[in-house]
């Protein structure tokens, strides 16, 4: 499953790093690091991380997430 984060939109709230630490990590207080390819076993955690992002910066393919999170539409 592929993951993309709109780093222009990300504000470093780090909710994703708390919910899916195997995929997301903070480097310092604002820089987000992530693995763009995640295992299917991470599906539920990635869906939670995408849904919890206050600015909807996380885009995940093949995860049941809100339409806004997947398509980037608002």
Predicted model as a PDB file, atoms N, CA, C, CB and O in Angstrom, pLDDT in the B-factor column:
MODEL        1                                                                  
ATOM      1  N   UNK A   1       0.847  -1.159   0.000  1.00 87.00           N  
ATOM      2  CA  UNK A   1       0.000   0.000   0.000  1.00 87.00           C  
ATOM      3  C   UNK A   1       0.894   1.222   0.000  1.00 87.00           C  
ATOM      4  CB  UNK A   1      -0.964  -0.003   1.207  1.00 87.00           C  
ATOM      5  O   UNK A   1       1.894   1.277   0.715  1.00 87.00           O  
ATOM      6  N   UNK A   2       0.525   2.199  -0.805  1.00 92.00           N  
ATOM      7  CA  UNK A   2       1.345   3.414  -0.944  1.00 92.00           C  
ATOM      8  C   UNK A   2       0.811   4.530  -0.057  1.00 92.00           C  
ATOM      9  CB  UNK A   2       1.382   3.880  -2.412  1.00 92.00           C  
ATOM     10  O   UNK A   2      -0.394   4.669   0.151  1.00 92.00           O  
ATOM     11  N   UNK A   3       1.743   5.314   0.454  1.00 92.00           N  
ATOM     12  CA  UNK A   3       1.407   6.441   1.318  1.00 92.00           C  
ATOM     13  C   UNK A   3       2.087   7.687   0.764  1.00 92.00           C  
ATOM     14  CB  UNK A   3       1.840   6.175   2.800  1.00 92.00           C  
ATOM     15  O   UNK A   3       3.227   7.638   0.303  1.00 92.00           O  
ATOM     16  N   UNK A   4       1.374   8.790   0.817  1.00 94.00           N  
ATOM     17  CA  UNK A   4       1.966  10.080   0.468  1.00 94.00           C  
ATOM     18  C   UNK A   4       1.517  11.092   1.515  1.00 94.00           C  
ATOM     19  CB  UNK A   4       1.553  10.535  -0.984  1.00 94.00           C  
ATOM     20  O   UNK A   4       0.380  11.056   1.985  1.00 94.00           O  
ATOM     21  N   UNK A   5       2.402  11.969   1.863  1.00 94.00           N  
ATOM     22  CA  UNK A   5       2.062  13.029   2.806  1.00 94.00           C  
ATOM     23  C   UNK A   5       2.334  14.361   2.120  1.00 94.00           C  
ATOM     24  CB  UNK A   5       2.878  12.898   4.146  1.00 94.00           C  
ATOM     25  O   UNK A   5       3.433  14.600   1.620  1.00 94.00           O  
ATOM     26  N   UNK A   6       1.343  15.207   2.102  1.00 94.00           N  
ATOM     27  CA  UNK A   6       1.507  16.557   1.564  1.00 94.00           C  
ATOM     28  C   UNK A   6       2.264  17.361   2.623  1.00 94.00           C  
ATOM     29  CB  UNK A   6       0.106  17.229   1.204  1.00 94.00           C  
ATOM     30  O   UNK A   6       1.678  17.872   3.577  1.00 94.00           O  
ATOM     31  N   UNK A   7       3.569  17.456   2.429  1.00 92.00           N  
ATOM     32  CA  UNK A   7       4.419  18.110   3.436  1.00 92.00           C  
ATOM     33  C   UNK A   7       4.202  19.622   3.480  1.00 92.00           C  
ATOM     34  CB  UNK A   7       5.890  17.813   3.153  1.00 92.00           C  
ATOM     35  O   UNK A   7       4.596  20.274   4.447  1.00 92.00           O  
ATOM     36  N   UNK A   8       3.584  20.179   2.450  1.00 93.00           N  
ATOM     37  CA  UNK A   8       3.224  21.601   2.506  1.00 93.00           C  
ATOM     38  C   UNK A   8       2.022  21.821   3.424  1.00 93.00           C  
ATOM     39  CB  UNK A   8       2.916  22.136   1.091  1.00 93.00           C  
ATOM     40  O   UNK A   8       1.860  22.888   4.016  1.00 93.00           O  
ATOM     41  N   UNK A   9       1.191  20.797   3.528  1.00 94.00           N  
ATOM     42  CA  UNK A   9       0.000  20.874   4.375  1.00 94.00           C  
ATOM     43  C   UNK A   9       0.299  20.433   5.815  1.00 94.00           C  
ATOM     44  CB  UNK A   9      -1.120  20.009   3.785  1.00 94.00           C  
ATOM     45  O   UNK A   9      -0.292  20.960   6.757  1.00 94.00           O  
ATOM     46  N   UNK A  10       1.211  19.471   5.987  1.00 94.00           N  
ATOM     47  CA  UNK A  10       1.543  18.929   7.310  1.00 94.00           C  
ATOM     48  C   UNK A  10       2.054  20.038   8.233  1.00 94.00           C  
ATOM     49  CB  UNK A  10       2.603  17.807   7.186  1.00 94.00           C  
ATOM     50  O   UNK A  10       2.926  20.827   7.869  1.00 94.00           O  
ATOM     51  N   UNK A  11       1.492  20.070   9.419  1.00 93.00           N  
ATOM     52  CA  UNK A  11       1.886  21.081  10.403  1.00 93.00           C  
ATOM     53  C   UNK A  11       2.643  20.469  11.584  1.00 93.00           C  
ATOM     54  CB  UNK A  11       0.655  21.823  10.910  1.00 93.00           C  
ATOM     55  O   UNK A  11       2.936  21.165  12.556  1.00 93.00           O  
ATOM     56  N   UNK A  12       2.959  19.180  11.507  1.00 92.00           N  
ATOM     57  CA  UNK A  12       3.745  18.519  12.546  1.00 92.00           C  
ATOM     58  C   UNK A  12       2.980  18.235  13.826  1.00 92.00           C  
ATOM     59  CB  UNK A  12       4.925  19.347  12.869  1.00 92.00           C  
ATOM     60  O   UNK A  12       3.571  18.237  14.906  1.00 92.00           O  
ATOM     61  N   UNK A  13       1.679  17.989  13.730  1.00 94.00           N  
ATOM     62  CA  UNK A  13       0.895  17.661  14.924  1.00 94.00           C  
ATOM     63  C   UNK A  13       1.290  16.291  15.490  1.00 94.00           C  
ATOM     64  CB  UNK A  13      -0.610  17.683  14.594  1.00 94.00           C  
ATOM     65  O   UNK A  13       1.079  16.032  16.675  1.00 94.00           O  
ATOM     66  N   UNK A  14       1.853  15.420  14.666  1.00 94.00           N  
ATOM     67  CA  UNK A  14       2.405  14.117  15.065  1.00 94.00           C  
ATOM     68  C   UNK A  14       1.367  13.095  15.494  1.00 94.00           C  
ATOM     69  CB  UNK A  14       3.368  14.308  16.177  1.00 94.00           C  
ATOM     70  O   UNK A  14       1.723  12.093  16.114  1.00 94.00           O  
ATOM     71  N   UNK A  15       0.109  13.312  15.190  1.00 95.00           N  
ATOM     72  CA  UNK A  15      -0.905  12.301  15.518  1.00 95.00           C  
ATOM     73  C   UNK A  15      -0.598  10.995  14.793  1.00 95.00           C  
ATOM     74  CB  UNK A  15      -2.325  12.802  15.144  1.00 95.00           C  
ATOM     75  O   UNK A  15      -0.790   9.916  15.354  1.00 95.00           O  
ATOM     76  N   UNK A  16      -0.127  11.082  13.559  1.00 96.00           N  
ATOM     77  CA  UNK A  16       0.206   9.881  12.786  1.00 96.00           C  
ATOM     78  C   UNK A  16       1.353   9.113  13.432  1.00 96.00           C  
ATOM     79  CB  UNK A  16       0.574  10.257  11.345  1.00 96.00           C  
ATOM     80  O   UNK A  16       1.340   7.882  13.437  1.00 96.00           O  
ATOM     81  N   UNK A  17       2.336   9.809  13.971  1.00 96.00           N  
ATOM     82  CA  UNK A  17       3.482   9.141  14.602  1.00 96.00           C  
ATOM     83  C   UNK A  17       3.061   8.396  15.866  1.00 96.00           C  
ATOM     84  CB  UNK A  17       4.579  10.163  14.939  1.00 96.00           C  
ATOM     85  O   UNK A  17       3.661   7.376  16.206  1.00 96.00           O  
ATOM     86  N   UNK A  18       2.052   8.882  16.557  1.00 96.00           N  
ATOM     87  CA  UNK A  18       1.539   8.193  17.746  1.00 96.00           C  
ATOM     88  C   UNK A  18       0.699   6.981  17.352  1.00 96.00           C  
ATOM     89  CB  UNK A  18       0.704   9.156  18.609  1.00 96.00           C  
ATOM     90  O   UNK A  18       0.756   5.946  18.017  1.00 96.00           O  
ATOM     91  N   UNK A  19      -0.084   7.102  16.270  1.00 96.00           N  
ATOM     92  CA  UNK A  19      -0.999   6.033  15.881  1.00 96.00           C  
ATOM     93  C   UNK A  19      -0.345   4.943  15.031  1.00 96.00           C  
ATOM     94  CB  UNK A  19      -2.153   6.616  15.131  1.00 96.00           C  
ATOM     95  O   UNK A  19      -0.760   3.786  15.090  1.00 96.00           O  
ATOM     96  N   UNK A  20       0.664   5.296  14.248  1.00 95.00           N  
ATOM     97  CA  UNK A  20       1.345   4.312  13.395  1.00 95.00           C  
ATOM     98  C   UNK A  20       2.853   4.562  13.439  1.00 95.00           C  
ATOM     99  CB  UNK A  20       0.818   4.384  11.923  1.00 95.00           C  
ATOM    100  O   UNK A  20       3.442   4.984  12.444  1.00 95.00           O  
ATOM    101  N   UNK A  21       3.478   4.302  14.590  1.00 95.00           N  
ATOM    102  CA  UNK A  21       4.909   4.605  14.732  1.00 95.00           C  
ATOM    103  C   UNK A  21       5.818   3.749  13.850  1.00 95.00           C  
ATOM    104  CB  UNK A  21       5.316   4.430  16.163  1.00 95.00           C  
ATOM    105  O   UNK A  21       6.985   4.087  13.655  1.00 95.00           O  
ATOM    106  N   UNK A  22       5.291   2.643  13.318  1.00 94.00           N  
ATOM    107  CA  UNK A  22       6.090   1.818  12.410  1.00 94.00           C  
ATOM    108  C   UNK A  22       6.257   2.486  11.047  1.00 94.00           C  
ATOM    109  CB  UNK A  22       5.445   0.441  12.241  1.00 94.00           C  
ATOM    110  O   UNK A  22       7.159   2.138  10.286  1.00 94.00           O  
ATOM    111  N   UNK A  23       5.389   3.441  10.744  1.00 95.00           N  
ATOM    112  CA  UNK A  23       5.393   4.090   9.434  1.00 95.00           C  
ATOM    113  C   UNK A  23       5.816   5.558   9.529  1.00 95.00           C  
ATOM    114  CB  UNK A  23       4.012   3.986   8.795  1.00 95.00           C  
ATOM    115  O   UNK A  23       6.545   6.052   8.669  1.00 95.00           O  
ATOM    116  N   UNK A  24       5.359   6.249  10.566  1.00 95.00           N  
ATOM    117  CA  UNK A  24       5.611   7.684  10.694  1.00 95.00           C  
ATOM    118  C   UNK A  24       6.499   7.969  11.901  1.00 95.00           C  
ATOM    119  CB  UNK A  24       4.287   8.457  10.815  1.00 95.00           C  
ATOM    120  O   UNK A  24       6.392   7.305  12.932  1.00 95.00           O  
ATOM    121  N   UNK A  25       7.374   8.958  11.763  1.00 96.00           N  
ATOM    122  CA  UNK A  25       8.215   9.377  12.887  1.00 96.00           C  
ATOM    123  C   UNK A  25       8.503  10.866  12.731  1.00 96.00           C  
ATOM    124  CB  UNK A  25       9.550   8.545  12.952  1.00 96.00           C  
ATOM    125  O   UNK A  25       8.603  11.383  11.619  1.00 96.00           O  
ATOM    126  N   UNK A  26       8.631  11.524  13.839  1.00 95.00           N  
ATOM    127  CA  UNK A  26       8.985  12.938  13.812  1.00 95.00           C  
ATOM    128  C   UNK A  26      10.498  13.054  13.918  1.00 95.00           C  
ATOM    129  CB  UNK A  26       8.279  13.725  14.963  1.00 95.00           C  
ATOM    130  O   UNK A  26      11.134  12.343  14.696  1.00 95.00           O  
ATOM    131  N   UNK A  27      11.064  13.950  13.135  1.00 92.00           N  
ATOM    132  CA  UNK A  27      12.488  14.275  13.201  1.00 92.00           C  
ATOM    133  C   UNK A  27      12.552  15.722  13.684  1.00 92.00           C  
ATOM    134  CB  UNK A  27      13.226  14.077  11.789  1.00 92.00           C  
ATOM    135  O   UNK A  27      12.307  16.655  12.920  1.00 92.00           O  
ATOM    136  N   UNK A  28      12.876  15.888  14.935  1.00 88.00           N  
ATOM    137  CA  UNK A  28      12.775  17.216  15.521  1.00 88.00           C  
ATOM    138  C   UNK A  28      11.330  17.496  15.869  1.00 88.00           C  
ATOM    139  CB  UNK A  28      13.326  18.293  14.563  1.00 88.00           C  
ATOM    140  O   UNK A  28      10.549  16.563  16.060  1.00 88.00           O  
ATOM    141  N   UNK A  29      10.961  18.747  15.954  1.00 83.00           N  
ATOM    142  CA  UNK A  29       9.599  19.101  16.347  1.00 83.00           C  
ATOM    143  C   UNK A  29       8.646  19.250  15.174  1.00 83.00           C  
ATOM    144  CB  UNK A  29       9.617  20.370  17.128  1.00 83.00           C  
ATOM    145  O   UNK A  29       7.431  19.207  15.369  1.00 83.00           O  
ATOM    146  N   UNK A  30       9.158  19.427  13.956  1.00 81.00           N  
ATOM    147  CA  UNK A  30       8.264  19.703  12.840  1.00 81.00           C  
ATOM    148  C   UNK A  30       8.440  18.803  11.629  1.00 81.00           C  
ATOM    149  CB  UNK A  30       8.440  21.092  12.420  1.00 81.00           C  
ATOM    150  O   UNK A  30       7.513  18.699  10.826  1.00 81.00           O  
ATOM    151  N   UNK A  31       9.574  18.149  11.456  1.00 90.00           N  
ATOM    152  CA  UNK A  31       9.825  17.365  10.243  1.00 90.00           C  
ATOM    153  C   UNK A  31       9.280  15.950  10.393  1.00 90.00           C  
ATOM    154  CB  UNK A  31      11.330  17.321   9.929  1.00 90.00           C  
ATOM    155  O   UNK A  31       9.619  15.237  11.338  1.00 90.00           O  
ATOM    156  N   UNK A  32       8.439  15.556   9.456  1.00 93.00           N  
ATOM    157  CA  UNK A  32       7.849  14.223   9.464  1.00 93.00           C  
ATOM    158  C   UNK A  32       8.618  13.316   8.514  1.00 93.00           C  
ATOM    159  CB  UNK A  32       6.356  14.278   9.074  1.00 93.00           C  
ATOM    160  O   UNK A  32       8.871  13.677   7.365  1.00 93.00           O  
ATOM    161  N   UNK A  33       8.985  12.139   9.001  1.00 95.00           N  
ATOM    162  CA  UNK A  33       9.589  11.093   8.179  1.00 95.00           C  
ATOM    163  C   UNK A  33       8.577   9.969   8.067  1.00 95.00           C  
ATOM    164  CB  UNK A  33      10.950  10.582   8.786  1.00 95.00           C  
ATOM    165  O   UNK A  33       7.866   9.679   9.028  1.00 95.00           O  
ATOM    166  N   UNK A  34       8.501   9.327   6.899  1.00 94.00           N  
ATOM    167  CA  UNK A  34       7.570   8.212   6.751  1.00 94.00           C  
ATOM    168  C   UNK A  34       8.055   7.258   5.688  1.00 94.00           C  
ATOM    169  CB  UNK A  34       6.170   8.713   6.410  1.00 94.00           C  
ATOM    170  O   UNK A  34       8.853   7.620   4.823  1.00 94.00           O  
ATOM    171  N   UNK A  35       7.567   6.038   5.759  1.00 93.00           N  
ATOM    172  CA  UNK A  35       7.879   5.015   4.761  1.00 93.00           C  
ATOM    173  C   UNK A  35       6.772   5.080   3.709  1.00 93.00           C  
ATOM    174  CB  UNK A  35       7.991   3.564   5.411  1.00 93.00           C  
ATOM    175  O   UNK A  35       5.613   4.836   4.046  1.00 93.00           O  
ATOM    176  N   UNK A  36       7.074   5.395   2.467  1.00 92.00           N  
ATOM    177  CA  UNK A  36       6.021   5.535   1.445  1.00 92.00           C  
ATOM    178  C   UNK A  36       5.356   4.222   1.051  1.00 92.00           C  
ATOM    179  CB  UNK A  36       6.596   6.169   0.218  1.00 92.00           C  
ATOM    180  O   UNK A  36       4.279   4.234   0.454  1.00 92.00           O  
ATOM    181  N   UNK A  37       5.973   3.098   1.373  1.00 91.00           N  
ATOM    182  CA  UNK A  37       5.366   1.790   1.099  1.00 91.00           C  
ATOM    183  C   UNK A  37       5.163   1.087   2.433  1.00 91.00           C  
ATOM    184  CB  UNK A  37       6.259   0.923   0.129  1.00 91.00           C  
ATOM    185  O   UNK A  37       6.127   0.830   3.154  1.00 91.00           O  
ATOM    186  N   UNK A  38       3.925   0.776   2.761  1.00 89.00           N  
ATOM    187  CA  UNK A  38       3.630   0.125   4.040  1.00 89.00           C  
ATOM    188  C   UNK A  38       3.028  -1.245   3.794  1.00 89.00           C  
ATOM    189  CB  UNK A  38       2.675   0.987   4.893  1.00 89.00           C  
ATOM    190  O   UNK A  38       2.430  -1.504   2.750  1.00 89.00           O  
ATOM    191  N   UNK A  39       3.196  -2.102   4.764  1.00 89.00           N  
ATOM    192  CA  UNK A  39       2.667  -3.456   4.703  1.00 89.00           C  
ATOM    193  C   UNK A  39       1.146  -3.433   4.910  1.00 89.00           C  
ATOM    194  CB  UNK A  39       3.352  -4.357   5.764  1.00 89.00           C  
ATOM    195  O   UNK A  39       0.626  -2.573   5.623  1.00 89.00           O  
ATOM    196  N   UNK A  40       0.445  -4.373   4.289  1.00 88.00           N  
ATOM    197  CA  UNK A  40      -1.010  -4.460   4.445  1.00 88.00           C  
ATOM    198  C   UNK A  40      -1.413  -4.658   5.903  1.00 88.00           C  
ATOM    199  CB  UNK A  40      -1.562  -5.601   3.597  1.00 88.00           C  
ATOM    200  O   UNK A  40      -2.522  -4.294   6.293  1.00 88.00           O  
ATOM    201  N   UNK A  41      -0.527  -5.229   6.706  1.00 90.00           N  
ATOM    202  CA  UNK A  41      -0.825  -5.438   8.126  1.00 90.00           C  
ATOM    203  C   UNK A  41      -0.998  -4.107   8.863  1.00 90.00           C  
ATOM    204  CB  UNK A  41       0.292  -6.260   8.787  1.00 90.00           C  
ATOM    205  O   UNK A  41      -1.560  -4.069   9.958  1.00 90.00           O  
ATOM    206  N   UNK A  42      -0.519  -3.025   8.264  1.00 90.00           N  
ATOM    207  CA  UNK A  42      -0.622  -1.696   8.878  1.00 90.00           C  
ATOM    208  C   UNK A  42      -1.913  -0.977   8.488  1.00 90.00           C  
ATOM    209  CB  UNK A  42       0.576  -0.846   8.482  1.00 90.00           C  
ATOM    210  O   UNK A  42      -2.124   0.170   8.882  1.00 90.00           O  
ATOM    211  N   UNK A  43      -2.768  -1.632   7.727  1.00 89.00           N  
ATOM    212  CA  UNK A  43      -3.959  -0.989   7.158  1.00 89.00           C  
ATOM    213  C   UNK A  43      -4.775  -0.214   8.187  1.00 89.00           C  
ATOM    214  CB  UNK A  43      -4.836  -2.029   6.512  1.00 89.00           C  
ATOM    215  O   UNK A  43      -5.071   0.962   7.977  1.00 89.00           O  
ATOM    216  N   UNK A  44      -5.139  -0.847   9.284  1.00 92.00           N  
ATOM    217  CA  UNK A  44      -6.007  -0.192  10.270  1.00 92.00           C  
ATOM    218  C   UNK A  44      -5.316   0.997  10.920  1.00 92.00           C  
ATOM    219  CB  UNK A  44      -6.440  -1.189  11.344  1.00 92.00           C  
ATOM    220  O   UNK A  44      -5.927   2.050  11.105  1.00 92.00           O  
ATOM    221  N   UNK A  45      -4.047   0.833  11.267  1.00 93.00           N  
ATOM    222  CA  UNK A  45      -3.318   1.942  11.888  1.00 93.00           C  
ATOM    223  C   UNK A  45      -3.171   3.119  10.918  1.00 93.00           C  
ATOM    224  CB  UNK A  45      -1.931   1.470  12.361  1.00 93.00           C  
ATOM    225  O   UNK A  45      -3.258   4.276  11.328  1.00 93.00           O  
ATOM    226  N   UNK A  46      -2.946   2.824   9.630  1.00 94.00           N  
ATOM    227  CA  UNK A  46      -2.811   3.896   8.638  1.00 94.00           C  
ATOM    228  C   UNK A  46      -4.132   4.627   8.435  1.00 94.00           C  
ATOM    229  CB  UNK A  46      -2.316   3.330   7.303  1.00 94.00           C  
ATOM    230  O   UNK A  46      -4.153   5.848   8.278  1.00 94.00           O  
ATOM    231  N   UNK A  47      -5.227   3.884   8.437  1.00 93.00           N  
ATOM    232  CA  UNK A  47      -6.541   4.517   8.311  1.00 93.00           C  
ATOM    233  C   UNK A  47      -6.803   5.438   9.497  1.00 93.00           C  
ATOM    234  CB  UNK A  47      -7.650   3.452   8.208  1.00 93.00           C  
ATOM    235  O   UNK A  47      -7.323   6.542   9.334  1.00 93.00           O  
ATOM    236  N   UNK A  48      -6.438   4.976  10.689  1.00 95.00           N  
ATOM    237  CA  UNK A  48      -6.604   5.810  11.884  1.00 95.00           C  
ATOM    238  C   UNK A  48      -5.710   7.045  11.816  1.00 95.00           C  
ATOM    239  CB  UNK A  48      -6.288   5.000  13.152  1.00 95.00           C  
ATOM    240  O   UNK A  48      -6.135   8.146  12.166  1.00 95.00           O  
ATOM    241  N   UNK A  49      -4.475   6.858  11.366  1.00 96.00           N  
ATOM    242  CA  UNK A  49      -3.543   7.984  11.269  1.00 96.00           C  
ATOM    243  C   UNK A  49      -4.040   9.014  10.258  1.00 96.00           C  
ATOM    244  CB  UNK A  49      -2.139   7.491  10.875  1.00 96.00           C  
ATOM    245  O   UNK A  49      -3.991  10.215  10.522  1.00 96.00           O  
ATOM    246  N   UNK A  50      -4.520   8.550   9.099  1.00 95.00           N  
ATOM    247  CA  UNK A  50      -5.033   9.466   8.075  1.00 95.00           C  
ATOM    248  C   UNK A  50      -6.257  10.216   8.590  1.00 95.00           C  
ATOM    249  CB  UNK A  50      -5.385   8.696   6.786  1.00 95.00           C  
ATOM    250  O   UNK A  50      -6.394  11.419   8.363  1.00 95.00           O  
ATOM    251  N   UNK A  51      -7.136   9.514   9.276  1.00 96.00           N  
ATOM    252  CA  UNK A  51      -8.352  10.143   9.796  1.00 96.00           C  
ATOM    253  C   UNK A  51      -8.036  11.126  10.923  1.00 96.00           C  
ATOM    254  CB  UNK A  51      -9.329   9.073  10.296  1.00 96.00           C  
ATOM    255  O   UNK A  51      -8.742  12.121  11.089  1.00 96.00           O  
ATOM    256  N   UNK A  52      -6.987  10.860  11.695  1.00 97.00           N  
ATOM    257  CA  UNK A  52      -6.645  11.714  12.840  1.00 97.00           C  
ATOM    258  C   UNK A  52      -5.853  12.952  12.448  1.00 97.00           C  
ATOM    259  CB  UNK A  52      -5.857  10.923  13.848  1.00 97.00           C  
ATOM    260  O   UNK A  52      -5.739  13.882  13.245  1.00 97.00           O  
ATOM    261  N   UNK A  53      -5.314  12.984  11.257  1.00 96.00           N  
ATOM    262  CA  UNK A  53      -4.510  14.145  10.847  1.00 96.00           C  
ATOM    263  C   UNK A  53      -5.402  15.390  10.799  1.00 96.00           C  
ATOM    264  CB  UNK A  53      -3.835  13.896   9.454  1.00 96.00           C  
ATOM    265  O   UNK A  53      -6.348  15.431  10.012  1.00 96.00           O  
ATOM    266  N   UNK A  54      -5.121  16.397  11.618  1.00 96.00           N  
ATOM    267  CA  UNK A  54      -5.977  17.587  11.666  1.00 96.00           C  
ATOM    268  C   UNK A  54      -6.036  18.365  10.357  1.00 96.00           C  
ATOM    269  CB  UNK A  54      -5.502  18.498  12.750  1.00 96.00           C  
ATOM    270  O   UNK A  54      -7.009  19.078  10.109  1.00 96.00           O  
ATOM    271  N   UNK A  55      -5.011  18.240   9.517  1.00 96.00           N  
ATOM    272  CA  UNK A  55      -4.998  18.987   8.255  1.00 96.00           C  
ATOM    273  C   UNK A  55      -5.160  18.069   7.040  1.00 96.00           C  
ATOM    274  CB  UNK A  55      -3.702  19.779   8.131  1.00 96.00           C  
ATOM    275  O   UNK A  55      -5.004  18.507   5.900  1.00 96.00           O  
ATOM    276  N   UNK A  56      -5.480  16.762   7.299  1.00 95.00           N  
ATOM    277  CA  UNK A  56      -5.726  15.787   6.238  1.00 95.00           C  
ATOM    278  C   UNK A  56      -4.589  15.764   5.215  1.00 95.00           C  
ATOM    279  CB  UNK A  56      -7.047  16.096   5.539  1.00 95.00           C  
ATOM    280  O   UNK A  56      -4.827  15.808   4.008  1.00 95.00           O  
ATOM    281  N   UNK A  57      -3.360  15.695   5.710  1.00 95.00           N  
ATOM    282  CA  UNK A  57      -2.184  15.706   4.841  1.00 95.00           C  
ATOM    283  C   UNK A  57      -1.774  14.321   4.362  1.00 95.00           C  
ATOM    284  CB  UNK A  57      -1.033  16.339   5.558  1.00 95.00           C  
ATOM    285  O   UNK A  57      -0.943  14.203   3.461  1.00 95.00           O  
ATOM    286  N   UNK A  58      -2.350  13.256   4.957  1.00 95.00           N  
ATOM    287  CA  UNK A  58      -1.930  11.893   4.638  1.00 95.00           C  
ATOM    288  C   UNK A  58      -2.849  11.300   3.581  1.00 95.00           C  
ATOM    289  CB  UNK A  58      -1.924  11.011   5.903  1.00 95.00           C  
ATOM    290  O   UNK A  58      -4.069  11.271   3.738  1.00 95.00           O  
ATOM    291  N   UNK A  59      -2.238  10.828   2.503  1.00 93.00           N  
ATOM    292  CA  UNK A  59      -2.977  10.180   1.431  1.00 93.00           C  
ATOM    293  C   UNK A  59      -2.559   8.724   1.394  1.00 93.00           C  
ATOM    294  CB  UNK A  59      -2.727  10.877   0.058  1.00 93.00           C  
ATOM    295  O   UNK A  59      -1.372   8.418   1.277  1.00 93.00           O  
ATOM    296  N   UNK A  60      -3.530   7.819   1.492  1.00 88.00           N  
ATOM    297  CA  UNK A  60      -3.243   6.391   1.537  1.00 88.00           C  
ATOM    298  C   UNK A  60      -4.061   5.682   0.465  1.00 88.00           C  
ATOM    299  CB  UNK A  60      -3.549   5.804   2.942  1.00 88.00           C  
ATOM    300  O   UNK A  60      -5.274   5.869   0.376  1.00 88.00           O  
ATOM    301  N   UNK A  61      -3.397   4.876  -0.340  1.00 84.00           N  
ATOM    302  CA  UNK A  61      -4.102   4.059  -1.336  1.00 84.00           C  
ATOM    303  C   UNK A  61      -4.621   2.807  -0.661  1.00 84.00           C  
ATOM    304  CB  UNK A  61      -3.173   3.694  -2.533  1.00 84.00           C  
ATOM    305  O   UNK A  61      -3.969   2.262   0.230  1.00 84.00           O  
ATOM    306  N   UNK A  62      -5.779   2.350  -1.075  1.00 53.00           N  
ATOM    307  CA  UNK A  62      -6.348   1.071  -0.655  1.00 53.00           C  
ATOM    308  C   UNK A  62      -6.637   0.990   0.832  1.00 53.00           C  
ATOM    309  CB  UNK A  62      -5.427  -0.034  -1.032  1.00 53.00           C  
ATOM    310  O   UNK A  62      -6.520  -0.083   1.424  1.00 53.00           O  
ATOM    311  N   UNK A  63      -7.007   2.090   1.440  1.00 48.00           N  
ATOM    312  CA  UNK A  63      -7.407   2.099   2.841  1.00 48.00           C  
ATOM    313  C   UNK A  63      -8.778   2.725   2.909  1.00 48.00           C  
ATOM    314  CB  UNK A  63      -6.383   2.868   3.738  1.00 48.00           C  
ATOM    315  O   UNK A  63      -9.048   3.717   2.231  1.00 48.00           O  
ATOM    316  N   UNK A  64      -9.642   2.157   3.719  1.00 50.00           N  
ATOM    317  CA  UNK A  64     -10.969   2.722   3.906  1.00 50.00           C  
ATOM    318  C   UNK A  64     -10.855   3.952   4.780  1.00 50.00           C  
ATOM    319  CB  UNK A  64     -11.938   1.690   4.528  1.00 50.00           C  
ATOM    320  O   UNK A  64     -10.932   3.859   6.005  1.00 50.00           O  
ATOM    321  N   UNK A  65     -10.677   5.080   4.170  1.00 50.00           N  
ATOM    322  CA  UNK A  65     -10.529   6.344   4.876  1.00 50.00           C  
ATOM    323  C   UNK A  65     -11.553   7.316   4.323  1.00 50.00           C  
ATOM    324  CB  UNK A  65      -9.084   6.911   4.739  1.00 50.00           C  
ATOM    325  O   UNK A  65     -12.119   7.073   3.258  1.00 50.00           O  
ATOM    326  N   UNK A  66     -11.800   8.401   5.019  1.00 52.00           N  
ATOM    327  CA  UNK A  66     -12.731   9.397   4.498  1.00 52.00           C  
ATOM    328  C   UNK A  66     -12.301   9.852   3.100  1.00 52.00           C  
ATOM    329  CB  UNK A  66     -12.820  10.605   5.454  1.00 52.00           C  
ATOM    330  O   UNK A  66     -11.108   9.944   2.811  1.00 52.00           O  
ATOM    331  N   UNK A  67     -13.277  10.134   2.240  1.00 50.00           N  
ATOM    332  CA  UNK A  67     -12.988  10.518   0.864  1.00 50.00           C  
ATOM    333  C   UNK A  67     -12.058  11.708   0.786  1.00 50.00           C  
ATOM    334  CB  UNK A  67     -14.262  10.825   0.131  1.00 50.00           C  
ATOM    335  O   UNK A  67     -11.226  11.783  -0.118  1.00 50.00           O  
ATOM    336  N   UNK A  68     -12.183  12.648   1.723  1.00 55.00           N  
ATOM    337  CA  UNK A  68     -11.322  13.819   1.693  1.00 55.00           C  
ATOM    338  C   UNK A  68      -9.868  13.422   1.892  1.00 55.00           C  
ATOM    339  CB  UNK A  68     -11.748  14.825   2.759  1.00 55.00           C  
ATOM    340  O   UNK A  68      -8.979  14.005   1.272  1.00 55.00           O  
ATOM    341  N   UNK A  69      -9.613  12.433   2.752  1.00 51.00           N  
ATOM    342  CA  UNK A  69      -8.236  12.017   3.044  1.00 51.00           C  
ATOM    343  C   UNK A  69      -7.600  11.321   1.861  1.00 51.00           C  
ATOM    344  CB  UNK A  69      -8.203  11.099   4.254  1.00 51.00           C  
ATOM    345  O   UNK A  69      -6.399  11.468   1.631  1.00 51.00           O  
ATOM    346  N   UNK A  70      -8.387  10.559   1.099  1.00 52.00           N  
ATOM    347  CA  UNK A  70      -7.837   9.812  -0.019  1.00 52.00           C  
ATOM    348  C   UNK A  70      -7.656  10.690  -1.235  1.00 52.00           C  
ATOM    349  CB  UNK A  70      -8.725   8.642  -0.358  1.00 52.00           C  
ATOM    350  O   UNK A  70      -6.617  10.634  -1.892  1.00 52.00           O  
ATOM    351  N   UNK A  71      -8.655  11.504  -1.543  1.00 54.00           N  
ATOM    352  CA  UNK A  71      -8.591  12.286  -2.774  1.00 54.00           C  
ATOM    353  C   UNK A  71      -7.960  13.656  -2.587  1.00 54.00           C  
ATOM    354  CB  UNK A  71      -9.964  12.449  -3.339  1.00 54.00           C  
ATOM    355  O   UNK A  71      -7.533  14.273  -3.562  1.00 54.00           O  
ATOM    356  N   UNK A  72      -7.894  14.138  -1.371  1.00 53.00           N  
ATOM    357  CA  UNK A  72      -7.350  15.460  -1.141  1.00 53.00           C  
ATOM    358  C   UNK A  72      -8.393  16.544  -1.337  1.00 53.00           C  
ATOM    359  CB  UNK A  72      -6.181  15.702  -2.052  1.00 53.00           C  
ATOM    360  O   UNK A  72      -8.088  17.727  -1.185  1.00 53.00           O  
ATOM    361  N   UNK A  73      -9.638  16.158  -1.677  1.00 52.00           N  
ATOM    362  CA  UNK A  73     -10.703  17.136  -1.868  1.00 52.00           C  
ATOM    363  C   UNK A  73     -11.202  17.622  -0.528  1.00 52.00           C  
ATOM    364  CB  UNK A  73     -11.856  16.542  -2.685  1.00 52.00           C  
ATOM    365  O   UNK A  73     -11.116  16.902   0.467  1.00 52.00           O  
ATOM    366  N   UNK A  74     -11.708  18.799  -0.488  1.00 50.00           N  
ATOM    367  CA  UNK A  74     -12.287  19.391   0.734  1.00 50.00           C  
ATOM    368  C   UNK A  74     -13.685  19.831   0.451  1.00 50.00           C  
ATOM    369  CB  UNK A  74     -11.448  20.579   1.247  1.00 50.00           C  
ATOM    370  O   UNK A  74     -14.358  20.355   1.338  1.00 50.00           O  
TER     371      UNK A  74                                                      
ENDMDL                                                                          
END                                                                             
